[in-house]
């Protein structure tokens, strides 16, 4: 697991911030990344009553390939970007809270962190 990077969706990060457990993540794994879309969702969160996700260790990474249309129409923008980013070289595990998103991520190849719907 050393050197592994996990692609995170906004839901799990918001949940961890709500319970005060966000600081635990950098102690567990060496790397967490989010696509720019997820960072935008996190930044907008306080306007919708979600806690701020202040995580300087969370890397924002651009997608190198466009999101296929079948993913874009099935998932919300953040989940689609997370799934696409997980296909990048040297990244595969993803952490997604939505059943449809996990299913598509699994069909496309990455290992998925199982979480219940938030």
Residue pairs with C-beta under 8 A, 6 or more apart in sequence:
1 29
2 30
3 30
3 31
4 29
4 30
4 31
4 93
5 29
5 30
5 31
5 32
5 33
5 90
5 91
5 93
6 29
6 31
6 32
6 33
6 91
6 93
6 94
6 95
6 113
7 32
7 33
7 34
7 35
7 82
7 85
7 86
7 91
7 93
7 94
7 95
7 110
8 32
8 33
8 34
8 38
8 58
8 82
8 94
8 95
9 34
9 38
9 78
9 79
9 82
9 94
9 95
9 96
9 97
9 98
9 101
10 34
10 38
10 41
10 42
10 45
10 53
10 78
11 96
11 97
11 98
11 115
11 118
12 95
12 96
12 97
12 113
12 115
12 118
13 22
13 34
13 38
13 42
13 53
13 55
13 58
14 42
14 45
14 50
14 51
14 53
14 118
15 97
15 118
16 22
16 24
16 25
17 50
17 51
17 52
17 53
18 50
18 51
22 53
22 54
22 55
25 32
25 55
25 57
26 32
26 55
26 57
31 59
32 55
32 57
32 58
32 59
33 58
33 59
33 60
33 61
33 85
33 91
34 42
34 58
34 59
34 60
34 61
34 82
34 85
35 60
35 61
35 62
35 63
35 78
35 81
35 82
35 84
35 85
36 60
36 61
36 62
36 81
37 77
37 78
37 81
38 78
38 81
38 82
39 58
39 60
41 78
42 53
45 51
45 52
45 53
46 52
61 85
61 88
63 81
63 84
63 85
63 88
64 88
65 84
65 87
66 84
67 80
67 81
67 83
67 84
68 84
71 80
71 83
71 84
71 104
72 80
74 80
74 100
74 104
75 83
75 98
75 100
75 101
75 104
76 98
79 96
79 98
79 100
79 101
82 94
82 96
82 101
82 105
83 94
83 96
83 101
83 104
83 105
83 108
83 110
85 91
86 92
86 93
86 94
86 105
86 108
86 109
86 110
87 108
87 109
87 110
91 110
92 109
92 110
92 111
93 110
93 111
93 112
93 113
94 105
94 110
94 111
94 112
94 113
95 112
95 113
95 115
96 102
96 105
96 112
96 113
96 115
97 115
97 116
97 117
97 118
98 117
99 117
102 112
102 114
105 112
106 112
